[in-house]
Amino acid sequence: MSSRFQIFRKIALPLLFVAAIGTTVQGREIIRKGDTVIVPLKGEVSPALHLFIRRGLKLAESAEASAIVIEMNTYGGRLDSAEEITTALNRVAIPTYTYIDTNAGSAGALIALATKHIYMAPVSAIGAAAPVLSTGQDLPETIREKTISYWSALVRNTASQNGHNPDVGEAFMNKDKEVKIGDRVVHAKGSLLTLNAKEATEGINGKPVLADGIATSIDDLAKKAKLGGQLVHLQPTGFEQFAFWITALAPLLLLVGIVCAYLEFKIPGATLPGVIAGTCFVLFFLGHYLAGLAGWEAVVFFVLGVTLVLIEVLFFAHSTIIFGVVGAFLILASLFWAMVDRYPDQPVIPSTKMLLVPMLNLSVAIIASMIVIALLARYLPRTSLYRRFALLAANPSGPSFSAPREFVTGLPISPGAKGTAVTMLRPSGKGRFGDQLVDVITAGEFISAETPIVVSQIDGMRVLVSRSQISS
């Protein structure tokens, strides 16, 4: 029983810790039905900021908030992250607002167009969203036209979808675009469009050029827009950048976790592989939770799957495969589920596009781990490190674990000696030969306790055994 407890302690307990993290972190922001959620967008537009914005949107929708307000102050950043944020905002089913506190420059202007309503502080500006290189220099002439054409189409579509003038949005990034409303030319060709608060809220033909109004603060915006519920301000957890790297390294974490879990069963005397496996899976689920992908439900199914696999290995070895198959299915399903980018209003069954990244990550991890495990199964038993740990298999249950160890070199046994497995050999454990208790190891097969065994080879302190073939 002690060896079974050791396996549970080294593998299952870290995974239960994952569940505890999920349920604890889940309640760090309290959003009630009908509240207005304020999500700050400040500083450089980056992948980490995208993860934070997406998490805020999902929390607001799940809680059935009445509105989402993006509190913006940015000079811009990465266009690919801006595109992902606009895609996320375009998915949201509840009303969305942007409050431009000071600046909505470059990529920030594109994100603002993805919300239904725009309000601006008295001293603020929006625009100048031309694509540039990461160094700040203009794009080479050979790719500038293609880039402007693509982003102009994307911006026009986003602006039209949210009720804004698509010409205004295009003029933010294309200096050759003229903006004409009715008979009035609001912006002539030759420069990028930038609007201050007064210009953006000016009414022409009964409709503002871009922004719904001017507000001195978020509270003022809430009054003017008649937003309901309490104002709930979300804040970055400090782990959004951490979450970005975790999600990017998901295949590697899964690979290391799977391989170390295999090593934990292969070398029961070693504690480190089980700790590393548990840590990898903790980081995997925690990172995907912070990224707004995984919830505690995926963690529960993962822990349940691991529990079923442990039950299969420890209690029903060689007798049934039901627990193991169901457990393995739950483990794979939970890992897959944790990577699916699904929003609350979307169908339960994900679309093909939503499944591409999880399928790729999981496939890479599984194939790579199978290759690594195959290599380990072939070459690991030959290493001195493996032999050292193989002899540290758990002692059988008894009144004390402090008794001196017996060394196999002093035992009168030789190849062909028959005995009985005292503990389960996974592949190392204890075997009894007459009155002697011996540390033994198999060539890789698992042998249940109380199974007849025979010594096939003695290599120094290493006693290699196999299942005894009982002749009739």
C-alpha positions in Angstrom: 0.0 0.0 0.0 2.9 2.3 0.7 4.2 2.2 -2.9 0.7 3.0 -4.1 0.5 6.0 -1.8 3.9 7.2 -3.0 2.6 7.2 -6.6 -0.5 9.1 -5.6 1.5 11.6 -3.6 3.9 12.3 -6.4 1.5 12.5 -9.3 -2.1 13.0 -8.2 -1.5 15.6 -5.5 0.1 18.1 -7.8 -2.8 17.8 -10.1 -5.3 18.3 -7.3 -3.3 21.5 -6.6 -4.2 22.6 -10.2 -7.9 22.2 -9.4 -7.4 24.3 -6.3 -5.7 27.0 -8.3 -8.5 27.0 -10.8 -11.2 27.5 -8.3 -9.3 30.1 -6.3 -8.2 32.2 -9.2 -11.6 31.9 -10.8 -13.2 34.3 -8.3 -10.6 37.0 -8.3 -12.9 39.4 -10.1 -16.6 39.6 -9.1 -18.9 40.5 -11.9 -22.6 40.3 -11.4 -25.3 40.2 -14.1 -26.0 43.7 -15.4 -22.7 45.2 -14.4 -20.5 47.3 -16.7 -17.0 45.9 -17.1 -14.0 48.3 -17.5 -11.0 46.7 -19.3 -7.9 48.9 -19.5 -5.9 49.0 -22.7 -2.8 50.9 -21.9 0.7 50.8 -23.2 2.0 48.9 -26.2 -0.5 46.6 -28.0 1.2 43.2 -27.7 0.3 39.5 -27.5 0.2 39.7 -23.7 -2.3 42.6 -23.9 -4.4 40.5 -26.3 -4.6 37.7 -23.8 -5.7 40.1 -21.1 -8.4 41.7 -23.3 -9.7 38.3 -24.4 -9.9 37.1 -20.8 -11.8 40.3 -19.8 -14.3 39.8 -22.7 -15.0 36.2 -21.8 -15.4 37.0 -18.1 -17.9 39.8 -19.0 -19.9 37.6 -21.3 -20.0 34.7 -18.9 -21.3 36.9 -16.1 -23.9 38.5 -18.5 -22.6 42.0 -18.0 -24.6 44.8 -19.6 -21.6 46.4 -21.3 -17.8 46.4 -21.8 -15.8 49.6 -21.8 -12.2 49.5 -23.2 -10.4 52.3 -21.4 -7.7 53.2 -23.9 -4.4 55.1 -23.8 -1.9 53.7 -26.3 0.3 55.0 -29.1 -0.1 51.6 -30.9 1.9 48.4 -31.2 1.8 45.2 -33.1 -0.7 45.0 -35.9 -1.1 41.2 -35.5 -2.1 41.6 -31.9 -4.5 44.5 -32.9 -6.1 42.2 -35.4 -6.6 39.5 -32.8 -8.1 42.0 -30.4 -10.5 43.3 -33.0 -11.5 39.8 -33.9 -12.3 39.1 -30.3 -14.3 42.3 -29.9 -16.3 41.6 -33.1 -17.3 38.3 -31.5 -18.8 39.9 -28.4 -22.6 39.9 -28.2 -23.0 42.6 -25.5 -22.6 46.3 -26.2 -19.0 47.5 -26.4 -17.5 51.0 -25.8 -14.1 52.6 -26.1 -13.2 55.5 -23.9 -10.1 57.2 -25.3 -8.5 58.6 -22.2 -5.6 60.4 -24.0 -4.4 58.5 -27.1 -5.8 55.9 -29.5 -2.9 56.0 -32.0 -2.0 53.5 -34.7 -3.2 50.0 -33.6 -5.3 51.6 -30.9 -7.4 53.3 -33.5 -8.1 50.0 -35.3 -9.2 48.5 -32.0 -11.5 51.4 -31.2 -13.3 50.9 -34.5 -14.1 47.3 -33.4 -16.4 48.6 -30.6 -19.9 49.8 -31.1 -19.5 53.2 -29.4 -16.6 55.6 -29.0 -16.3 58.3 -26.3 -13.3 60.6 -26.0 -11.8 62.7 -23.2 -11.8 66.5 -23.8 -8.0 66.4 -24.6 -7.5 63.2 -26.7 -6.8 62.0 -30.2 -7.4 59.0 -32.5 -5.8 58.0 -35.8 -2.5 57.8 -37.6 -2.6 54.0 -38.0 -0.2 53.5 -41.0 1.7 50.1 -40.8 5.4 50.6 -40.2 8.3 48.3 -39.5 9.2 47.3 -35.9 12.0 49.9 -36.0 9.5 52.7 -36.7 10.6 53.1 -40.3 8.2 53.1 -43.3 7.5 49.9 -45.1 9.5 49.3 -48.3 7.6 50.4 -51.4 7.4 46.8 -52.7 5.2 45.6 -49.8 3.6 48.8 -48.7 0.8 48.7 -51.3 -0.1 45.1 -50.4 -0.1 45.8 -46.7 -2.2 48.9 -47.0 -4.7 47.1 -49.3 -5.1 44.3 -46.9 -5.5 46.4 -43.7 -7.7 48.9 -45.5 -10.2 46.1 -46.3 -10.0 44.8 -42.8 -10.5 48.2 -41.2 -13.4 49.1 -43.6 -15.1 45.8 -42.7 -14.6 46.3 -39.0 -15.9 49.9 -39.1 -19.0 49.0 -41.1 -19.8 46.1 -38.8 -19.8 48.4 -35.8 -21.7 51.3 -37.3 -18.7 53.6 -38.0 -17.8 55.5 -41.2 -15.5 53.1 -43.1 -13.9 56.0 -45.0 -12.8 57.5 -41.7 -11.2 54.2 -40.6 -9.4 53.7 -43.9 -8.1 57.3 -43.8 -6.4 56.5 -40.5 -4.0 54.3 -42.3 -4.0 55.3 -46.0 -2.9 58.8 -46.7 -4.3 58.6 -50.2 -7.9 58.2 -48.9 -10.2 61.3 -49.0 -13.1 61.5 -46.5 -16.2 63.2 -47.8 -19.4 63.3 -45.8 -22.3 64.6 -47.9 -20.9 67.7 -49.7 -18.2 68.4 -47.2 -14.6 67.1 -47.4 -13.7 66.2 -43.9 -10.2 65.1 -44.8 -8.2 65.6 -48.0 -5.7 63.3 -49.6 -2.0 63.6 -48.8 -1.8 62.8 -45.1 -3.0 60.3 -42.5 -6.2 61.3 -40.7 -6.0 62.1 -37.0 -9.0 63.4 -35.1 -9.2 65.3 -31.8 -12.2 65.0 -29.5 -13.9 68.0 -31.0 -13.4 66.9 -34.6 -14.4 63.3 -33.9 -17.7 64.3 -32.2 -18.7 67.0 -34.7 -22.1 66.3 -36.2 -22.5 66.3 -40.0 -25.9 65.5 -41.5 -27.2 64.5 -38.0 -24.4 62.0 -37.2 -21.0 62.4 -35.6 -17.9 62.0 -37.6 -16.8 59.1 -35.4 -17.2 59.4 -31.6 -20.6 59.5 -29.8 -19.5 62.2 -27.4 -17.0 63.7 -25.0 -16.7 62.4 -21.4 -14.5 63.6 -18.7 -14.2 60.2 -17.1 -15.5 56.6 -17.1 -18.2 57.6 -14.6 -19.2 60.5 -16.9 -19.3 58.1 -19.8 -21.5 55.7 -17.8 -24.0 58.5 -17.1 -24.1 59.8 -20.7 -24.4 56.3 -22.2 -26.9 55.2 -19.4 -24.9 52.1 -18.6 -26.4 49.9 -16.0 -25.0 48.1 -12.9 -21.9 48.7 -11.0 -18.6 49.7 -12.7 -16.2 46.7 -12.3 -12.6 47.5 -13.2 -10.5 44.6 -14.3 -6.8 44.7 -13.9 -4.0 42.7 -15.5 -3.0 39.8 -13.2 0.7 40.4 -13.7 0.9 37.0 -15.4 -0.5 37.9 -18.8 3.1 37.9 -20.3 3.7 34.6 -18.4 0.4 33.3 -19.9 1.5 34.3 -23.4 4.7 32.2 -23.1 2.9 29.3 -21.5 0.4 29.1 -24.4 3.2 29.5 -26.9 5.1 26.6 -25.3 2.1 24.4 -24.8 3.4 21.5 -27.0 6.8 21.5 -25.1 5.0 21.5 -21.7 2.8 18.6 -22.7 5.8 16.7 -24.1 7.9 17.1 -20.9 4.8 16.3 -18.8 4.0 13.1 -20.7 7.6 11.9 -20.8 8.2 12.6 -17.1 5.0 10.8 -16.2 6.2 7.8 -18.1 9.6 8.0 -16.3 7.7 8.1 -12.9 6.2 4.7 -13.6 9.3 3.4 -15.2 11.6 4.4 -12.3 9.5 4.2 -9.1 12.5 5.1 -6.9 12.9 8.5 -8.6 10.8 11.3 -7.3 12.0 14.1 -9.6 10.1 12.9 -12.8 6.8 12.9 -11.0 7.4 16.4 -9.6 8.4 17.7 -13.1 5.3 16.1 -14.7 3.0 17.6 -12.1 4.7 21.0 -12.5 4.3 20.9 -16.3 0.6 20.2 -16.1 0.1 22.8 -13.4 1.8 25.4 -15.6 -0.1 24.2 -18.7 -3.6 24.7 -17.1 -2.7 27.8 -15.1 -1.2 29.5 -18.2 -4.2 28.6 -20.3 -6.6 29.8 -17.6 -4.8 33.2 -17.4 -4.9 33.4 -21.2 -8.7 33.1 -21.0 -8.8 29.7 -22.6 -9.1 27.0 -19.9 -11.6 27.0 -17.0 -11.5 24.7 -13.9 -13.8 22.2 -15.7 -10.9 21.1 -17.9 -8.7 20.6 -14.8 -11.4 18.5 -13.0 -11.6 16.2 -16.0 -7.8 15.9 -16.2 -7.5 15.0 -12.6 -10.4 12.5 -12.9 -8.6 11.0 -15.9 -5.3 10.6 -14.0 -7.2 9.1 -11.1 -8.8 6.4 -13.4 -5.4 5.6 -14.9 -3.9 5.2 -11.5 -6.8 2.9 -10.4 -6.2 0.8 -13.5 -2.4 0.5 -12.9 -2.5 0.0 -9.1 -5.6 -2.2 -8.7 -6.7 -3.7 -12.0 -3.5 -4.5 -13.8 -3.9 -7.3 -16.3 -7.5 -7.7 -15.5 -9.4 -4.9 -17.2 -8.7 -1.9 -19.4 -11.9 0.0 -18.9 -10.5 2.4 -16.3 -7.4 3.0 -18.2 -9.1 3.7 -21.6 -11.7 6.1 -20.0 -8.9 7.8 -18.0 -6.7 8.3 -21.1 -9.7 9.7 -23.0 -10.5 12.2 -20.3 -6.8 13.3 -20.1 -6.5 13.9 -23.8 -10.0 15.6 -24.0 -9.1 17.9 -21.1 -5.8 18.9 -22.6 -7.5 19.5 -25.9 -10.4 21.4 -24.3 -8.0 23.7 -22.4 -6.6 25.0 -25.7 -9.9 25.7 -27.5 -10.6 29.4 -27.9 -14.3 29.4 -27.3 -16.5 32.3 -26.3 -19.6 32.0 -24.1 -22.1 32.8 -26.9 -20.6 30.3 -29.4 -21.9 26.8 -30.0 -20.7 24.0 -27.7 -19.2 22.1 -30.6 -16.2 24.2 -31.8 -15.7 25.1 -35.5 -12.9 23.6 -37.5 -11.0 26.8 -37.3 -11.1 26.8 -33.5 -9.8 23.3 -33.4 -6.8 23.7 -35.7 -4.3 25.1 -33.0 -5.3 22.6 -30.3 -5.1 19.7 -32.8 -1.7 20.8 -33.9 -0.3 21.3 -30.4 -1.7 18.0 -29.1 -0.6 16.1 -32.1 3.0 17.5 -32.0 3.2 16.7 -28.2 1.9 13.1 -28.6 4.0 12.2 -31.6 7.1 13.7 -30.1 6.5 12.0 -26.7 6.0 8.6 -28.4 9.3 9.0 -30.1 11.1 10.0 -26.9 9.4 7.2 -24.9 10.4 4.7 -27.5 14.0 5.8 -27.3 14.0 5.8 -23.5 12.4 2.3 -23.4 15.2 1.0 -25.5 18.3 2.8 -24.1 17.3 3.9 -20.5 17.7 0.5 -18.8 21.3 0.3 -20.0 22.3 3.5 -18.2 24.0 3.7 -14.8 21.5 6.3 -13.7 18.6 3.9 -14.3 20.3 1.1 -12.5 20.9 3.3 -9.5 17.3 4.3 -9.2 16.1 0.8 -10.0 17.6 -0.4 -6.7 15.8 2.3 -4.7 12.3 0.7 -5.3 9.9 1.2 -2.5 10.3 -1.2 0.5 7.3 -3.4 1.3 5.0 -2.4 4.1 6.2 -3.2 7.6 6.8 -1.8 11.0 9.9 0.2 10.0 11.6 1.5 6.9 14.9 2.1 8.6 16.2 -1.5 8.5 19.5 -1.9 6.7 19.3 -2.7 2.9 20.3 -6.1 1.7 22.7 -6.2 -1.2 22.2 -8.7 -3.9 25.8 -9.5 -4.3 25.7 -11.4 -1.0 22.8 -13.6 -1.9 23.2 -17.2 -3.1 21.2 -16.8 -6.2 22.1 -17.3 -9.9 20.4 -17.2 -13.3 17.5 -19.7 -13.3 16.6 -19.2 -9.6 12.9 -19.0 -9.1 11.0 -16.8 -6.7 7.9 -14.6 -6.3 7.3 -10.9 -6.9 6.6 -9.3 -3.5 5.7 -5.9 -4.9 4.5 -5.0 -8.3 7.5 -4.7 -10.7 7.1 -1.5 -12.7 9.6 -2.7 -13.9 11.6 -2.6 -10.6 10.5 -3.8 -7.2 11.0 -6.5 -4.7 11.3 -10.3 -5.2 11.5 -13.1 -2.7 13.9 -16.1 -3.3 13.5 -18.5 -0.4 14.0 -16.5 2.8 15.8 -13.6 1.0 14.2 -10.3 -0.1 15.9 -9.0 -3.2 15.8 -5.8 -5.3 15.0 -6.9 -8.8 14.1 -5.4 -12.2 12.5 -6.7 -15.4 13.5 -5.9 -19.0 10.6 -3.5 -19.2 7.5 -5.5 -18.6 5.2 -4.9 -15.6 4.7 -7.9 -13.4 2.0 -8.0 -10.7 2.7 -8.9 -7.1 2.6 -12.6 -6.1 3.5 -13.6 -9.7 6.2 -16.3 -10.1 9.5 -14.9 -11.4 12.8 -16.4 -12.5 16.3 -14.8 -12.6 17.5 -14.4 -16.1 20.7 -12.4 -15.6 22.9 -11.0 -12.8 24.9 -7.9 -13.6 26.8 -6.7 -10.5 24.1 -5.4 -8.1 21.5 -5.7 -10.8 19.2 -8.8 -10.8 17.2 -9.1 -14.0 14.1 -11.2 -13.8 11.2 -12.3 -16.0 7.8 -13.9 -15.6 8.2 -17.6 -14.8 6.7 -19.9 -17.3 4.9 -22.7 -15.4 5.0 -25.9 -17.3 2.2 -28.4 -16.9 
